[in-house]
Structures are given as C-alpha cells and as structure tokens.
C-alpha cells in the first residue's frame, strides 16, 4: 500500500470537516474521491500534503506515518499537489513556474523534469517564455499539473483539474492524467465531474459531508443507481 488514510478527523474551528475517513492508494493506481462541493474532498488533499493538520487519525505513506510532517518535507518525500483553482504564479513565465515546482531538485533533475513536462504538455513548451497570467484557463491547468510533476512525485494529488474548462479541454486533461499514470505516477484525483473521474480511475470513494459513504471499483460505481442519481445526472 503506497498511501493510506486511517480514521482521519479534521476540524475547521468547531466544524468537523472530515469525520473518521479511511481509504488507500496502491502503487500505479488512479483513485478518485467524488462528492459535492463542500463534502471534504479538498480538505482531504490539503491534509495529506501537510497544509492542514488532522485532529486525529493517521496518514501513512510508504509505511511511514507522515501525519505531522511539514508540507515541504512531504514534497521532498514524493507527494505533490496540483491545487484547486490552479494557483499559478501569474507574474512569472511558464518556465519560471515550472522551475519553482522543482525547487527541491538539482539543476540536472530540473532539466530532466522539464523534458518530461514538455513531452506531456507540448503547449507549455511553446509558451515557456509567456507570463503565466496570460495563459488560457486550460493552459493554466496544464501549468499547475506540470509544476506539480517537476518534483517527480510518486503520488500526484489533483484537485478539480477539470474545473471551468470546456468539454474538449476536459477530455485532453484527462487523457494527460492517464498518460502520467502510465508513466508510473500514482494519482489521487478529487473531481466534481464524477463521470470523467470514474472513467479514468481504477477505484473510487464517494465522500458526503466529511464521511466516506461508498467505495468500489470505478466500473461498479459508474453503474450504481445511487451514484448515477446523485453524481451522474441521473442518466
């Protein structure tokens, strides 16, 4: 087991945001967390990456308890996040944004990372000298994902990669997610577009108001009447 979340409880003040959730990610998998806005999906990723602190429970990565590990150390250990809303550096160029993603790496590793990112995202190569803030929404999403890949993570946390994108771009982003996974990166995907998420993931978990209410193989969740009704538009 590459990553395991055990009985995780997270609070925002008095609000019990995550209520004893359990799930795991195995080597080579894409696992998705689906759920409505405010269900706790982003909170889960932010807690794994060390941006939020759990009140109780454990996060185990490669058999090591990382629950209290600082965020920068978690990146160094091999977990990287592409955040919701992209959060790129608008006043830096595409290349500078990517180099920021590799700030813990040597010059040689950064160069290697750039080759990989430009292979996955040719458009970023074309626009490497352009300011991040002048990119389209889809290109900014590619940049956020590319920046997260620069640290050469074993686990990539993706938070709402399809948000605000046109259907054609959504398809492109999800094809790239599958390609990144096929290169050996395990992916934990948080996504409101449940149909797309389950179509690329191996397994999925449904999270509702801070609790995991359902889990299973993606194909089973795609055919589950409750999931269809709640998350797949009732079709």
Phi, psi and omega per residue, in radians:
X1 nan 2.169 -3.072
X2 -1.396 -0.807 -3.098
X3 -2.416 2.306 3.139
X4 -2.371 2.310 3.069
X5 -1.904 2.161 -3.034
X6 -2.142 2.021 3.021
X7 0.843 0.871 -3.020
X8 -1.430 2.223 3.082
X9 -2.136 2.187 -3.129
X10 -2.287 2.389 -3.140
X11 -2.097 2.550 2.842
X12 -1.921 1.730 -3.042
X13 1.066 -2.101 -3.130
X14 -1.567 -0.113 -3.092
X15 -1.468 2.161 -3.129
X16 -1.499 1.545 -2.966
X17 -1.285 -0.722 3.068
X18 -2.125 2.216 -2.970
X19 -2.034 1.380 3.046
X20 1.159 0.794 -3.081
X21 -1.443 2.598 3.118
X22 -2.326 2.282 2.977
X23 -2.869 2.973 3.126
X24 -2.546 2.813 3.097
X25 -2.266 2.182 3.114
X26 -1.656 2.806 3.099
X27 -0.941 2.247 3.054
X28 1.482 -0.009 -3.093
X29 -1.565 2.722 2.747
X30 -1.906 2.115 3.078
X31 -2.076 2.348 -3.138
X32 -1.995 2.522 2.971
X33 -1.882 2.048 3.106
X34 -1.985 2.668 -3.129
X35 2.940 2.935 -3.115
X36 -1.259 2.978 3.015
X37 -0.991 2.338 3.091
X38 1.419 0.141 -3.108
X39 -1.332 -0.353 -3.123
X40 2.064 0.157 -3.065
X41 -1.147 -0.933 -3.128
X42 -1.140 -0.651 3.094
X43 -0.998 -0.703 3.133
X44 -1.078 -0.858 -3.126
X45 -1.119 -0.744 -3.107
X46 -1.154 -0.503 3.090
X47 -1.305 -0.722 3.100
X48 -1.062 -0.731 -3.073
X49 -1.455 0.067 3.022
X50 1.511 0.122 3.137
X51 -1.415 -0.426 3.052
X52 -2.159 2.677 3.123
X53 -1.839 2.350 3.078
X54 -1.348 2.525 3.025
X55 -1.304 -0.662 3.087
X56 -2.757 2.967 -3.081
X57 1.709 3.131 -3.051
X58 -2.382 2.595 2.965
X59 -2.080 2.043 -3.093
X60 -1.933 2.188 3.130
X61 -2.205 2.126 -3.081
X62 0.856 0.838 3.095
X63 1.171 0.221 3.132
X64 -2.040 2.369 3.104
X65 -1.313 2.003 -3.117
X66 -1.961 0.269 -3.042
X67 -0.951 -0.657 -3.084
X68 -1.883 0.210 -3.097
X69 -1.299 2.371 3.110
X70 -1.091 2.639 -3.039
X71 -0.971 -0.778 -3.079
X72 -1.163 -0.524 3.110
X73 -1.256 -0.606 3.116
X74 -1.127 -0.696 3.063
X75 -1.081 -0.765 -3.135
X76 -1.080 -0.576 -3.114
X77 -1.349 -0.286 3.060
X78 2.086 0.337 3.061
X79 -2.064 2.148 -3.090
X80 -2.261 2.574 -3.069
X81 -2.139 2.384 2.942
X82 -1.795 1.896 -2.908
X83 -1.351 2.801 3.014
X84 -1.073 2.427 -3.136
X85 1.369 0.139 3.012
X86 1.232 -0.923 3.072
X87 0.892 0.784 3.048
X88 -1.350 2.921 3.083
X89 -1.553 1.781 -2.988
X90 -1.106 -0.537 -3.055
X91 -1.630 0.020 3.054
X92 -1.782 2.713 3.076
X93 -1.253 2.913 3.078
X94 -0.968 -0.811 -3.127
X95 -1.076 -0.759 3.141
X96 -1.138 -0.668 3.055
X97 -1.017 -0.796 -3.118
X98 -1.149 -0.726 3.121
X99 -1.090 -0.594 3.073
X100 -1.077 -0.629 3.116
X101 -1.147 -0.403 -3.137
X102 -1.841 0.424 -3.001
X103 -1.083 -0.337 3.120
X104 -1.588 -0.015 -3.019
X105 -1.798 2.853 3.067
X106 -1.339 2.902 3.124
X107 -1.003 -0.734 -3.138
X108 -1.095 -0.745 3.134
X109 -1.181 -0.643 3.097
X110 -1.106 -0.778 3.122
X111 -1.055 -0.710 3.118
X112 -1.146 -0.721 3.116
X113 -1.088 -0.705 3.139
X114 -1.115 -0.684 3.108
X115 -1.044 -0.781 -3.126
X116 -1.132 -0.816 -3.097
X117 -1.129 -0.737 -3.135
X118 -1.201 -0.457 3.053
X119 -1.219 -0.772 -3.131
X120 -1.284 -0.577 -3.073
X121 -2.230 1.327 -3.096
X122 -0.979 -0.533 -3.117
X123 -1.118 -0.553 3.106
X124 -1.193 -0.593 3.104
X125 -1.122 -0.773 3.131
X126 -1.067 -0.574 -3.022
X127 -1.885 0.375 -2.991
X128 -1.064 -0.432 -3.140
X129 -1.712 0.068 3.140
X130 -1.504 2.581 3.098
X131 -1.208 2.441 -3.111
X132 -0.957 -0.665 -3.091
X133 -1.199 -0.263 -3.135
X134 -1.637 -0.020 3.136
X135 -1.350 2.734 3.019
X136 -1.231 2.943 3.134
X137 -1.001 -0.754 -3.141
X138 -1.137 -0.704 3.131
X139 -1.188 -0.641 3.088
X140 -1.128 -0.638 3.088
X141 -1.140 -0.732 3.085
X142 -1.073 -0.691 3.138
X143 -1.158 -0.724 3.112
X144 -1.075 -0.726 3.123
X145 -1.220 -0.729 3.116
X146 -1.083 -0.731 3.121
X147 -1.058 -0.739 3.112
X148 -1.125 -0.566 -3.125
X149 -1.300 -0.334 -3.070
X150 -1.113 -0.393 3.105
X151 -1.497 0.118 3.124
X152 0.901 1.012 -3.056
X153 -1.285 2.647 2.955
X154 -1.431 -0.530 3.122
X155 -2.185 2.165 3.088
X156 -1.874 2.146 3.085
X157 -1.708 2.066 -3.116
X158 -1.964 2.096 -3.093
X159 -1.897 1.854 3.090
X160 0.928 0.973 -3.105
X161 -1.126 -0.359 -3.082
X162 -1.665 -0.014 -3.019
X163 -1.018 2.182 3.052
X164 1.333 0.175 -3.091
X165 -1.768 2.677 3.078
X166 -1.203 2.733 -3.134
X167 -0.926 -0.681 -3.123
X168 -1.136 -0.748 3.138
X169 -1.200 -0.628 3.095
X170 -1.013 -0.790 3.136
X171 -1.073 -0.725 3.141
X172 -1.108 -0.789 -3.139
X173 -1.076 -0.736 -3.111
X174 -1.245 -0.543 3.020
X175 -1.105 -0.711 3.130
X176 -1.161 -0.672 3.099
X177 -1.015 -0.774 3.129
X178 -1.140 -0.653 3.128
X179 -1.141 -0.770 3.119
X180 -1.041 -0.732 3.121
X181 -1.124 -0.688 -3.116
X182 -1.183 -0.335 3.093
X183 -1.473 -0.008 3.024
X184 1.948 0.022 3.129
X185 -1.562 2.229 3.064
X186 -1.423 2.492 -2.994
X187 -2.256 2.281 2.965
X188 -1.887 2.003 -2.959
X189 -1.957 2.119 3.044
X190 -1.814 2.235 -2.972
X191 -2.772 2.359 3.052
X192 -1.435 -0.430 3.089
X193 -1.396 1.451 -3.015
X194 -1.090 -0.634 -3.129
X195 -1.031 -0.878 -3.131
X196 -1.163 -0.764 -3.095
X197 -1.041 -0.825 -3.111
X198 -1.250 -0.407 3.137
X199 -1.293 -0.391 3.121
X200 -1.843 -0.374 -3.062
X201 -1.415 2.707 3.037
X202 -1.421 -0.707 -3.137
X203 -2.414 2.839 3.121
X204 -2.516 2.754 3.046
X205 -2.252 2.410 3.056
X206 -1.731 2.213 3.140
X207 -2.021 2.246 -3.140
X208 -2.302 2.184 -3.112
X209 0.675 0.908 3.018
X210 1.415 0.074 3.131
X211 -2.156 2.489 3.017
X212 -1.483 2.096 -3.019
X213 -1.840 -0.244 -3.092
X214 -2.765 2.602 3.057
X215 -2.640 2.777 3.100
X216 2.842 -3.132 3.037
X217 -1.121 2.575 -3.080
X218 -1.002 -0.730 -3.113
X219 -1.060 -0.658 3.132
X220 -1.209 -0.699 3.121
X221 -1.182 -0.652 3.112
X222 -1.072 -0.509 -3.113
X223 -1.754 0.074 -3.116
X224 -1.394 2.161 -3.074
X225 -0.979 -0.659 -3.130
X226 -1.161 -0.742 3.110
X227 -1.157 -0.742 3.115
X228 -1.010 -0.838 -3.095
X229 -1.103 -0.776 -3.019
X230 -1.480 -0.617 -2.938
X231 -2.183 -0.234 -3.050
X232 -2.004 0.401 3.030
X233 1.297 0.258 3.068
X234 1.258 0.236 -3.115
X235 -1.684 nan nan
